[in-house]
Amino acid sequence: MQVINGDDEDKNIITSRYSLVIASAKRARQLIGGDMPLTEDADEQKPLSTAVEEIRSNKVKILQDGEDEE
């Protein structure tokens, strides 16, 4: 299993495991609902694996409560 919460220039990508689990589940539901995957090999993976890969590669931004989309 790959490390997801790696350091990116001395800044954590994800602040907690809970945030990762919730964000991955929400993104997987979006993919199941018909949203287009943002990774190239998404056809070969399950929606949850695709969601985790999108988060790991910074293709999906996780917003904290109260943050607005840019």
MIGU-581332 format. One record per residue: residue in three letters; residue number from 0; x, y, z of N, C-alpha, C, CB in turn. Coordinates in pm, 1 decimal. Each point is the difference from the previous one (the first is absolute). Glycine has a CB too. Example, Ala and Ser with C-alpha at 12.3 -4.5 7.8 and 13.67 -1.06 7.14 Angstrom:
<rs>
+------+------+----------+----------+----------+----------+----------+----------+----------+----------+----------+----------+----------+----------+
! resn ! resi !       nx !       ny !       nz !      cax !      cay !      caz !       cx !       cy !       cz !      cbx !      cby !      cbz !
+------+------+----------+----------+----------+----------+----------+----------+----------+----------+----------+----------+----------+----------+
!  Ala !    0 !   1319.0 !   -569.0 !    780.0 !    -89.0 !    119.0 !      0.0 !     90.0 !    120.0 !      0.0 !   -189.2 !   -117.3 !    124.6 !
!  Ser !    1 !    154.2 !    222.3 !   -196.6 !     82.0 !    119.0 !      6.0 !    -77.0 !    109.0 !     73.0 !    118.4 !    -62.8 !   -214.5 !
+------+------+----------+----------+----------+----------+----------+----------+----------+----------+----------+----------+----------+----------+
</rs>
This chain:
<rs>
+------+------+----------+----------+----------+----------+----------+----------+----------+----------+----------+----------+----------+----------+
! resn ! resi !       nx !       ny !       nz !      cax !      cay !      caz !       cx !       cy !       cz !      cbx !      cby !      cbz !
+------+------+----------+----------+----------+----------+----------+----------+----------+----------+----------+----------+----------+----------+
!  Met !    0 !     84.3 !   -117.3 !      0.0 !    -84.3 !    117.3 !      0.0 !     89.0 !    123.8 !      0.0 !   -185.0 !   -124.1 !    121.7 !
!  Gln !    1 !    147.3 !    223.5 !   -197.6 !     78.9 !    121.9 !    -11.8 !    -29.6 !     96.1 !    114.4 !      2.6 !    -28.3 !   -248.2 !
!  Val !    2 !     96.8 !    109.2 !    279.7 !    -19.1 !    105.7 !     98.7 !    -71.4 !    115.0 !    -68.7 !    207.6 !    -68.4 !    130.8 !
!  Ile !    3 !   -320.4 !    110.2 !    -76.0 !    -78.1 !    106.9 !    -61.9 !     33.1 !    133.4 !     62.3 !   -182.2 !   -161.2 !    -49.7 !
!  Asn !    4 !    198.0 !    163.2 !    180.2 !     22.3 !    125.7 !     70.4 !    148.9 !     31.1 !      3.3 !   -206.3 !    -37.2 !    139.9 !
!  Gly !    5 !    264.5 !     53.1 !   -257.3 !    141.0 !     34.3 !     -8.2 !     20.7 !    148.5 !     18.2 !     37.4 !   -193.4 !   -150.5 !
!  Asp !    6 !     87.0 !    231.7 !    170.6 !     31.5 !    141.5 !     13.6 !     23.9 !     59.4 !   -137.7 !     99.4 !    -38.4 !    228.6 !
!  Asp !    7 !   -155.4 !    154.2 !   -250.6 !     16.2 !     72.0 !   -125.7 !     58.6 !    136.0 !     33.7 !   -194.8 !   -122.5 !   -111.6 !
!  Glu !    8 !    326.4 !    133.8 !     97.7 !     70.2 !    124.3 !     31.4 !    -30.4 !     45.1 !    142.6 !     -8.4 !     65.0 !   -242.3 !
!  Asp !    9 !     28.8 !   -154.7 !    338.3 !    -20.2 !     26.6 !    142.7 !   -144.3 !     34.1 !     35.9 !    233.6 !     78.2 !      7.5 !
!  Lys !   10 !   -327.4 !   -117.2 !    -89.5 !   -141.5 !     24.9 !     28.6 !    -76.0 !   -130.6 !    -20.1 !     17.9 !    244.5 !    -71.5 !
!  Asn !   11 !    -95.1 !   -287.1 !    170.8 !    -79.1 !   -121.2 !    -14.2 !   -112.0 !     22.9 !   -100.3 !     54.9 !    -67.3 !    236.2 !
!  Ile !   12 !    -76.0 !    -30.0 !   -321.9 !   -106.7 !      8.6 !    -98.2 !   -135.0 !    -17.4 !     69.6 !    153.8 !    -88.9 !   -180.5 !
!  Ile !   13 !   -161.3 !     -7.7 !    270.2 !   -122.7 !    -29.1 !     72.3 !     32.3 !      2.5 !    148.3 !    -93.3 !   -140.0 !   -191.0 !
!  Thr !   14 !     11.4 !    208.8 !    268.3 !     33.2 !     20.9 !    140.4 !    -39.5 !   -115.5 !     90.3 !    -25.9 !    239.7 !    -41.8 !
!  Ser !   15 !    -66.5 !   -324.7 !      0.8 !    -38.3 !   -112.6 !     85.0 !    -47.7 !   -117.3 !    -84.8 !    -62.0 !    159.3 !    184.1 !
!  Arg !   16 !     69.3 !   -276.8 !   -126.5 !    -48.9 !   -119.3 !    -69.8 !   -150.4 !      8.4 !    -20.9 !    186.1 !   -135.9 !     99.5 !
!  Tyr !   17 !   -255.6 !    192.0 !     -2.7 !   -145.1 !     15.3 !    -11.3 !    -34.8 !     82.9 !   -123.9 !    -23.2 !    -16.5 !    251.5 !
!  Ser !   18 !     94.1 !    126.2 !   -272.4 !    -24.4 !     85.3 !   -117.2 !     22.1 !    -77.3 !   -128.8 !     69.0 !    201.0 !    131.9 !
!  Leu !   19 !     34.5 !   -282.7 !   -134.4 !     29.5 !    -80.9 !   -118.0 !   -112.5 !    -99.3 !    -27.4 !    245.4 !     25.1 !     45.3 !
!  Val !   20 !   -292.9 !    -92.3 !     57.8 !   -106.2 !    -99.3 !    -16.0 !   -128.2 !     65.5 !    -49.4 !    102.4 !   -138.7 !    181.8 !
!  Ile !   21 !   -141.2 !    249.4 !   -120.7 !   -123.5 !     68.9 !    -39.2 !     10.5 !     54.0 !   -142.5 !    -41.6 !     60.8 !    240.4 !
!  Ala !   22 !    154.0 !      3.1 !   -272.1 !     18.1 !     56.2 !   -134.4 !      2.0 !   -109.8 !   -105.8 !    127.6 !    191.5 !     99.0 !
!  Ser !   23 !    -61.3 !   -301.7 !    -70.3 !      5.7 !   -111.9 !    -94.5 !   -138.4 !    -58.7 !    -23.6 !    233.4 !    -50.1 !     74.9 !
!  Ala !   24 !   -309.5 !     33.8 !     31.5 !   -134.7 !    -55.7 !    -12.9 !    -91.1 !     92.4 !    -80.4 !     30.8 !   -117.7 !    218.6 !
!  Lys !   25 !    -23.1 !    247.7 !   -192.6 !    -82.7 !     95.8 !    -74.4 !     36.9 !      0.6 !   -147.7 !    -21.5 !    140.7 !    206.2 !
!  Arg !   26 !    151.6 !   -142.2 !   -235.2 !     44.0 !      0.7 !   -140.0 !    -38.5 !   -130.4 !    -69.5 !    191.0 !    152.0 !     60.8 !
!  Ala !   27 !   -180.1 !   -264.9 !      9.8 !    -39.3 !   -128.4 !    -58.5 !   -148.8 !      0.4 !    -34.4 !    181.1 !   -116.3 !    131.2 !
!  Arg !   28 !   -263.7 !    174.5 !    -43.4 !   -143.7 !     10.7 !    -28.8 !    -25.1 !     85.7 !   -123.8 !    -49.5 !    -26.6 !    244.4 !
!  Gln !   29 !    127.5 !    133.4 !   -260.4 !    -13.7 !     84.3 !   -119.0 !     35.3 !    -79.0 !   -125.5 !     54.4 !    204.1 !    136.7 !
!  Leu !   30 !     51.1 !   -283.8 !   -129.4 !     41.3 !    -80.9 !   -114.9 !   -106.0 !   -104.3 !    -34.3 !    240.5 !     35.5 !     62.7 !
!  Ile !   31 !   -295.9 !    -99.9 !     39.2 !   -105.9 !    -98.4 !    -22.2 !   -122.6 !     67.7 !    -60.9 !     85.1 !   -138.4 !    193.3 !
!  Gly !   32 !   -110.5 !    261.8 !   -153.7 !   -114.0 !     75.8 !    -50.7 !     17.0 !     52.2 !   -141.7 !    -43.8 !     61.9 !    231.8 !
!  Gly !   33 !    162.4 !    -78.7 !   -290.0 !     19.1 !     38.5 !   -139.0 !    103.0 !    107.5 !    -25.9 !   -229.1 !    -63.1 !    -27.9 !
!  Asp !   34 !    289.8 !    120.4 !    131.1 !    104.7 !    100.3 !    -22.5 !    117.8 !    -62.6 !    -73.8 !    -70.6 !    123.7 !    208.0 !
!  Met !   35 !    137.1 !    -44.0 !   -288.0 !    115.1 !    -48.4 !    -76.2 !    122.6 !    -10.8 !     90.1 !    -93.4 !    104.0 !   -209.4 !
!  Pro !   36 !    164.4 !   -216.6 !    202.7 !    123.2 !    -13.8 !     78.4 !    109.0 !     92.2 !    -52.3 !    -60.1 !   -237.1 !     50.2 !
!  Leu !   37 !    148.6 !    278.4 !     39.4 !    107.8 !     91.4 !    -35.5 !    133.5 !    -71.2 !    -17.7 !   -120.3 !    178.2 !    123.0 !
!  Thr !   38 !    119.4 !   -311.4 !   -116.8 !    122.0 !    -77.7 !    -20.1 !    -13.1 !    -81.7 !   -127.3 !     41.4 !    -10.3 !    248.8 !
!  Glu !   39 !     72.4 !    -26.3 !   -305.3 !      0.3 !    -69.7 !   -128.2 !    -41.2 !   -146.4 !     10.7 !    177.4 !    155.1 !    -72.2 !
!  Asp !   40 !   -139.7 !   -222.2 !    179.7 !    -26.8 !   -142.9 !     11.9 !   -124.0 !    -30.4 !     82.8 !    242.8 !    -38.7 !    -22.3 !
!  Ala !   41 !   -338.6 !    128.1 !     22.2 !   -119.6 !    -14.7 !     83.4 !    -86.2 !   -118.5 !    -43.2 !      3.5 !    246.2 !     38.8 !
!  Asp !   42 !      0.6 !   -283.7 !   -165.6 !    -81.7 !   -111.6 !    -47.4 !     44.7 !   -132.2 !     59.6 !    -40.0 !    124.2 !   -210.9 !
!  Glu !   43 !    165.3 !   -131.5 !    252.2 !     55.9 !   -123.6 !     54.0 !    -14.0 !     -8.9 !    151.3 !    159.5 !     -2.9 !   -189.4 !
!  Gln !   44 !   -209.2 !    108.4 !    253.9 !     -6.5 !      4.7 !    145.7 !   -144.2 !     11.9 !     48.1 !    227.4 !    105.0 !      5.2 !
!  Lys !   45 !   -246.5 !   -140.1 !    120.2 !   -129.5 !     21.6 !     64.2 !    -13.1 !    148.4 !     31.7 !     -1.8 !   -235.3 !     97.9 !
!  Pro !   46 !   -121.7 !    285.7 !    -84.0 !    -19.5 !    143.4 !     26.2 !     74.8 !     51.8 !    122.6 !   -220.8 !    -23.6 !   -105.7 !
!  Leu !   47 !    227.0 !    -53.7 !    212.3 !     70.1 !     45.4 !    119.8 !    149.9 !     12.5 !    -24.9 !   -175.8 !   -108.3 !    141.0 !
!  Ser !   48 !    233.3 !     13.7 !   -214.0 !    142.6 !      7.5 !    -33.4 !     28.4 !    120.6 !    -88.4 !     17.7 !   -249.4 !     18.3 !
!  Thr !   49 !   -107.3 !    276.4 !   -111.8 !     14.2 !    117.1 !    -85.9 !     -7.4 !    127.8 !     82.6 !   -100.8 !   -127.2 !   -191.5 !
!  Ala !   50 !      7.5 !    133.2 !    285.3 !    -15.1 !    118.3 !     85.3 !    125.5 !     24.9 !     82.0 !   -246.1 !    -40.9 !     10.9 !
!  Val !   51 !    301.7 !    -63.7 !     47.4 !    121.8 !     13.9 !     80.2 !    115.9 !     46.3 !    -87.4 !    -80.7 !   -179.7 !    156.8 !
!  Glu !   52 !     92.5 !    125.8 !   -276.7 !    107.1 !     40.7 !    -91.5 !    -16.0 !    146.4 !    -40.1 !     16.9 !   -235.9 !    -85.5 !
!  Glu !   53 !   -138.7 !    280.9 !     61.1 !    -24.3 !    140.1 !    -34.5 !     40.9 !     92.3 !    114.3 !   -188.7 !    -70.5 !   -149.3 !
!  Ile !   54 !    157.7 !     31.4 !    270.9 !     37.3 !     80.9 !    116.5 !    151.3 !      0.6 !     17.0 !   -219.6 !    -54.0 !    111.1 !
!  Arg !   55 !    282.2 !    -62.2 !   -124.5 !    144.7 !    -10.8 !     16.6 !     75.0 !     84.7 !   -102.7 !    -31.6 !   -230.4 !     91.6 !
!  Ser !   56 !    -19.5 !    236.1 !   -212.2 !     67.6 !     74.2 !   -106.3 !    -46.6 !    145.5 !     -9.2 !     24.1 !   -214.6 !   -123.8 !
!  Asn !   57 !    -97.4 !    261.1 !    224.4 !    -46.5 !    139.5 !      8.2 !    -90.0 !     41.2 !   -115.9 !    208.4 !     51.6 !    121.2 !
!  Lys !   58 !   -280.7 !   -145.8 !   -179.1 !    -94.5 !     33.9 !   -105.5 !   -135.9 !     38.7 !     57.4 !    120.6 !   -155.5 !   -154.0 !
!  Val !   59 !   -140.1 !    125.3 !    282.5 !   -121.7 !     35.9 !     71.7 !     42.6 !     77.4 !    123.0 !   -128.2 !   -203.9 !    -85.1 !
!  Lys !   60 !     65.2 !    317.8 !    108.1 !     33.3 !     82.3 !    116.0 !   -100.3 !    -27.3 !    111.1 !    101.5 !    178.2 !   -148.1 !
!  Ile !   61 !    -49.8 !   -201.8 !    267.9 !    -85.6 !    -22.3 !    115.7 !    -20.3 !    133.2 !     70.0 !     81.7 !   -239.0 !     27.0 !
!  Leu !   62 !   -207.1 !    281.2 !    -16.7 !    -32.9 !    125.6 !     66.5 !    -41.0 !    -27.6 !    143.4 !    -71.2 !    102.2 !   -218.5 !
!  Gln !   63 !    117.5 !    -20.0 !    309.9 !    -41.1 !     -8.9 !    139.4 !   -137.1 !     65.4 !     13.5 !    241.6 !      2.3 !     81.2 !
!  Asp !   64 !   -310.0 !    -29.0 !     28.8 !   -130.3 !     63.0 !     23.3 !     14.1 !    151.4 !     -5.2 !    -73.4 !   -195.5 !    141.4 !
!  Gly !   65 !    -13.5 !    260.5 !   -216.1 !      1.2 !    145.2 !     -9.0 !     84.2 !     55.2 !   -113.7 !    -35.8 !      1.1 !    240.9 !
!  Glu !   66 !    113.8 !    -84.1 !   -308.7 !     81.0 !     47.5 !   -112.3 !    -85.7 !      4.5 !   -125.0 !    209.7 !    -95.1 !    103.0 !
!  Asp !   67 !   -183.7 !    193.2 !   -188.1 !    -69.8 !     12.0 !   -127.0 !     86.5 !    -56.0 !   -111.0 !   -123.6 !    202.2 !     82.2 !
!  Glu !   68 !     57.7 !   -254.2 !   -186.8 !     72.3 !    -46.1 !   -117.6 !     53.1 !    120.4 !    -75.4 !   -143.5 !   -207.0 !    -15.5 !
!  Glu !   69 !    258.7 !    190.0 !    -45.1 !     59.3 !    110.6 !    -77.9 !    -39.6 !     -9.6 !   -144.2 !    192.1 !      9.8 !    155.6 !
+------+------+----------+----------+----------+----------+----------+----------+----------+----------+----------+----------+----------+----------+
</rs>
